Amino acid sequence: MPVLASHRKPRTKVRTTPAVGFTTAALASVTLLSTQSATAAPAEPKPAIEDVQKKVDELYRQAGSATQQYNRAKAASTAQRAKVDTLLSDVAKRTEKINEARRELGSYAAAQYRTGGIAPTATFFLADDPQAYFDQNQVMSRSTERQQKAVDDFRAQQAAASKKRAEAVKSLESLTETQTTLRSSKQKVQTKLTEARSLLSKLTAEEKARLAELERKKEAEAKEKAEKLARRQAAEAKEREAAEKRAREEAAKESGGDSGSGSGSGTGTGTSPGSGTGTGTGAGTGTGAGGSYATKAEKVLAFARAQIGKPYVWGASGPSSYDCSGLTQAAWREAGVTLPRTTWDQVKVGTRVATSDLQPGDLVFFYDDISHVGIYKGDGMMIHAPKPGANVREESIYYMPIYGSVRPA
């Protein structure tokens, strides 16, 4: 029996390779994305508000230091510009003198050209009268002396003008260097302030409130230290006053006692000028110069108080705004004392004093780089131009780390 042919269709082979490839690629992509996610750098944590405060304070300090560099360069630039202008004016005057001498020499040369160069012997024999020759010769001799003097003057003026011109060139070069420093310092100040503002601008309202609270806490701690200093100074002043009173009483007893015992009307004796109605001020103790210093300090503080509320502007020295050393310079100018422009130079003026011995009017300097200064007003407080964004105000001297203090006059 013949075998019947099968009517079944052959099974079509399904090619699975592309699908496998696609699946593999997909898995690889997922794996890659997972790996990238796992290895990606985590977001940088936001700094603590205390760190922000420290950073901002440091940037303001650096800006203050750069401001002093700017002030020094500006003062040097102003002085150098004045020197250059003086030298250039001097050179111009000397050049005019050279031109005058040149014109005088030219007139002599022209006269000699017109008369010609005749030998003295020939002039003698050609003269109508020998005496006239001798008279003319004497005149010519004096004329020659004037010519020689003119030549000497010309050479002297030329040498002096060359020297002054060289000085002017050197001063101009120095001025250029100073102006470069000025621009560099200005850029540095602006960079630090921009960085500080950028940090503050990124704070949320809540963070700004916390920062303000930290500032209040810092101010309160500084004020507490100031009050402690004030109490100590008051106690020391009271002790000094008591000691002075005892010394006066003992002196009165030794001198006879009668004039000092008595009635309050005994003003005619030698002891009464020292009876001390004016000694209770405490701060003005010491030599007679203390009274003079106290008078100056009153003028300084009166001026400083009148500036309270005016804005801090770096590089400013009044009258509408100030930086720290600009304020101290302007205040002491009111008392007739000229201070240098920068904190670095002001700290070298006068006498160094300890913090415990501060008197009103003294200058208190801050930070290791001496980049800030304020005017001591008594009771541990000062008047100063604090920093950008703030106004001239009273504040505890303990708000910043103290470097040292001076008594300017």
VOTIVO-308579 format. One line per 3 residues: for each residue x, y, z of C-alpha. Coordinates in steps of 0.02 Angstrom, whole numbers, padded with zeros to 5 digits. Last residue first. Layout:
X/Y/Z | ...
END
This chain:
02372/05641/03552 | 02330/05478/03461 | 02301/05365/03612
02322/05191/03540 | 02235/05022/03555 | 02271/04840/03516
02220/04691/03409 | 02046/04665/03478 | 01942/04519/03413
01774/04587/03354 | 01611/04625/03448 | 01716/04654/03603
01730/04841/03572 | 01543/04847/03601 | 01447/04947/03473
01390/05123/03432 | 01343/05154/03252 | 01398/05210/03079
01283/05119/02959 | 01283/04942/02891 | 01272/04868/02716
01459/04862/02695 | 01550/04853/02863 | 01563/04931/03036
01589/05121/03031 | 01634/05147/03213 | 01582/05220/03379
01647/05124/03529 | 01585/05043/03689 | 01673/04967/03840
01600/05098/03957 | 01687/05240/03864 | 01677/05315/03691
01818/05219/03606 | 01835/05265/03423 | 01840/05116/03303
01966/05028/03191 | 01970/04885/03067 | 02098/04795/02957
02233/04773/03088 | 02290/04609/03006 | 02274/04515/03170
02097/04578/03191 | 02040/04741/03272 | 02104/04914/03317
02039/05026/03457 | 02072/05213/03443 | 02066/05316/03602
01939/05459/03609 | 01864/05408/03776 | 01997/05324/03884
02059/05145/03877 | 02164/05082/04022 | 02090/04906/04031
02118/04886/03844 | 02302/04926/03865 | 02372/05083/03787
02494/05116/03644 | 02546/05297/03627 | 02526/05410/03475
02523/05357/03293 | 02579/05184/03235 | 02401/05113/03237
02350/05252/03117 | 02471/05186/02985 | 02398/05012/02968
02222/05079/02997 | 02243/05185/02840 | 02226/05371/02802
02358/05447/02916 | 02296/05552/03063 | 02301/05741/03075
02254/05809/03246 | 02162/05974/03260 | 02017/05905/03364
01901/05902/03213 | 02039/05809/03118 | 02019/05674/03250
01844/05638/03188 | 01890/05641/03002 | 02032/05517/03025
01928/05402/03134 | 01785/05403/03007 | 01898/05371/02857
01981/05231/02954 | 01816/05136/02969 | 01739/05176/02799
01635/05331/02786 | 01482/05411/02708 | 01404/05583/02684
01552/05690/02737 | 01652/05588/02725 | 01807/05478/02711
01748/05344/02589 | 01857/05200/02525 | 01727/05070/02572
01556/05144/02602 | 01479/05129/02775 | 01317/05225/02782
01276/05373/02895 | 01169/05329/03045 | 01292/05396/03175
01394/05536/03098 | 01348/05666/03231 | 01409/05545/03365
01581/05542/03283 | 01594/05733/03282 | 01548/05746/03466
01666/05602/03502 | 01815/05689/03424 | 01774/05857/03503
01760/05776/03675 | 01923/05682/03644 | 02013/05845/03613
01957/05913/03781 | 02001/05749/03867 | 02174/05756/03790
02203/05929/03860 | 02144/05874/04031 | 02259/05724/04023
02407/05835/03978 | 02409/05891/04159 | 02472/05720/04205
02372/05571/04263 | 02187/05553/04270 | 02065/05602/04136
01963/05443/04142 | 01912/05467/04323 | 01797/05614/04296
01784/05641/04484 | 01937/05749/04490 | 01854/05915/04452
01802/05965/04628 | 01968/05901/04682 | 02031/05999/04827
02184/06032/04724 | 02143/06215/04699 | 02099/06216/04885
02266/06173/04958 | 02355/06338/04939 | 02228/06427/05045
02107/06558/04985 | 01961/06444/04958 | 01918/06411/05138
01732/06423/05109 | 01700/06240/05139 | 01737/06265/05320
01875/06178/05390 | 02000/06063/05406 | 02110/06103/05257
02169/06275/05308 | 02201/06219/05485 | 02291/06060/05440
02465/06129/05461 | 02552/06077/05300 | 02565/05896/05355
02379/05887/05387 | 02338/05959/05215 | 02456/05837/05129
02372/05693/05221 | 02201/05754/05166 | 02260/05775/04987
02334/05600/04983 | 02175/05527/05055 | 02072/05614/04921
02190/05552/04786 | 02173/05373/04851 | 01984/05388/04854
01981/05455/04676 | 02096/05317/04618 | 01985/05186/04700
01830/05261/04619 | 01917/05261/04449 | 01965/05078/04474
01785/05034/04517 | 01720/05129/04365 | 01847/05042/04253
01795/04871/04319 | 01611/04909/04297 | 01641/04973/04119
01744/04819/04075 | 01603/04706/04135 | 01478/04809/04036
01585/04788/03880 | 01593/04600/03907 | 01403/04595/03919
01391/04699/03761 | 01498/04574/03666 | 01388/04430/03723
01231/04525/03673 | 01304/04570/03503 | 01347/04388/03466
01173/04333/03519 | 01094/04465/03409 | 01201/04410/03263
01152/04228/03290 | 00969/04280/03291 | 00993/04373/03128
01070/04216/03052 | 00922/04114/03112 | 00801/04237/03031
00902/04233/02870 | 00893/04043/02874 | 00704/04049/02891
00687/04171/02748 | 00797/04059/02641 | 00979/04098/02615
01050/04104/02439 | 01062/04295/02439 | 01177/04291/02590
01308/04186/02503 | 01301/04294/02347 | 01316/04452/02449
01476/04386/02529 | 01548/04336/02360 | 01507/04507/02287
01590/04591/02435 | 01748/04490/02414 | 01757/04524/02226
01724/04710/02247 | 01863/04729/02374 | 01985/04632/02263
01940/04737/02111 | 01973/04898/02208 | 02139/04830/02271
02193/04787/02093 | 02141/04957/02026 | 02239/05047/02162
02389/04934/02140 | 02390/04980/01955 | 02372/05163/02003
02524/05147/02114 | 02626/05069/01974 | 02576/05209/01855
02620/05340/01984 | 02792/05261/02007 | 02821/05271/01819
02763/05452/01819 | 02880/05489/01963 | 03027/05416/01866
02983/05519/01713 | 02967/05676/01819 | 03134/05644/01902
03215/05623/01730 | 03137/05788/01673 | 03200/05872/01830
03377/05814/01794 | 03367/05864/01610 | 03300/06035/01659
03442/06060/01782 | 03572/06012/01650 | 03496/06127/01518
03481/06270/01642 | 03665/06251/01689 | 03718/06241/01506
03619/06395/01460 | 03684/06489/01611 | 03863/06447/01562
03832/06505/01384 | 03753/06666/01445 | 03898/06693/01563
04019/06669/01419 | 03921/06795/01315 | 03921/06918/01458
04109/06896/01478 | 04131/06922/01291 | 04034/07085/01301
04145/07143/01444 | 04297/07107/01336 | 04216/07192/01188
04191/07350/01292 | 04372/07343/01349 | 04429/07319/01169
04325/07468/01114 | 04409/07579/01243 | 04581/07512/01194
04545/07541/01012 | 04479/07716/01047 | 04643/07752/01135
04738/07695/00980 | 04639/07820/00873 | 04594/07792/00692
04594/07601/00720 | 04660/07496/00577 | 04823/07455/00667
04734/07401/00826 | 04597/07302/00736 | 04729/07208/00639
04816/07161/00801 | 04649/07105/00881 | 04607/06986/00736
04447/07024/00642 | 04303/06896/00653 | 04154/06971/00564
04045/07111/00626 | 03882/07036/00559 | 03923/06857/00611
03971/06914/00785 | 03806/07002/00803 | 03710/06848/00744
03803/06736/00867 | 03767/06856/01010 | 03583/06862/00964
03576/06673/00954 | 03654/06658/01126 | 03517/06768/01196
03383/06664/01107 | 03457/06504/01178 | 03459/06579/01353
03275/06624/01335 | 03236/06450/01269 | 03327/06371/01415
03229/06481/01534 | 03067/06421/01453 | 03124/06241/01472
03159/06276/01656 | 02982/06338/01680 | 02908/06186/01591
03018/06067/01692 | 02960/06149/01853 | 02778/06128/01802
02812/05946/01759 | 02895/05921/01928 | 02750/06001/02022
02621/05897/01925 | 02721/05739/01959 | 02729/05778/02145
02542/05811/02153 | 02509/05648/02062 | 02623/05555/02182
02529/05623/02333 | 02361/05574/02258 | 02425/05403/02206
02499/05372/02378 | 02334/05416/02460 | 02241/05305/02337
02363/05161/02361 | 02345/05172/02550 | 02156/05181/02540
02149/05033/02419 | 02259/04928/02531 | 02148/04978/02677
01996/04925/02576 | 02080/04758/02540 | 02092/04729/02727
01909/04775/02748 | 01860/04659/02605 | 01956/04520/02692
01860/04557/02852 | 01696/04560/02758 | 01739/04393/02679
01782/04322/02851 | 01617/04382/02924 | 01525/04304/02777
01615/04138/02801 | 01586/04136/02988 | 01400/04173/02966
01384/04042/02830 | 01468/03915/02943 | 01343/03955/03081
01201/03937/02955 | 01258/03760/02918 | 01318/03731/02742
01199/03651/02617 | 01250/03473/02576 | 01327/03448/02405
01210/03340/02300 | 01275/03162/02287 | 01401/03127/02152
01331/03004/02022 | 01396/02827/02047 | 01229/02744/02087
01133/02840/01958 | 01264/02804/01828 | 01263/02619/01872
01073/02611/01863 | 01076/02699/01696 | 01207/02578/01633
01110/02426/01697 | 00952/02488/01617 | 01044/02516/01454
01124/02344/01463 | 00957/02265/01496 | 00885/02352/01345
01031/02299/01238 | 01013/02119/01294 | 00827/02121/01261
00856/02191/01087 | 00989/02060/01050 | 00877/01920/01112
00738/01985/01004 | 00855/01994/00857 | 00914/01814/00886
00743/01735/00901 | 00722/01671/00725 | 00562/01571/00716
00575/01418/00608 | 00419/01389/00507 | 00344/01219/00537
00323/01115/00379 | 00148/01112/00315 | 00055/00951/00352
-00023/00864/00204 | 00081/00708/00227 | 00100/00601/00075
00014/00434/00084 | 00127/00282/00081 | 00076/00161/-00050
00000/00000/00000
END
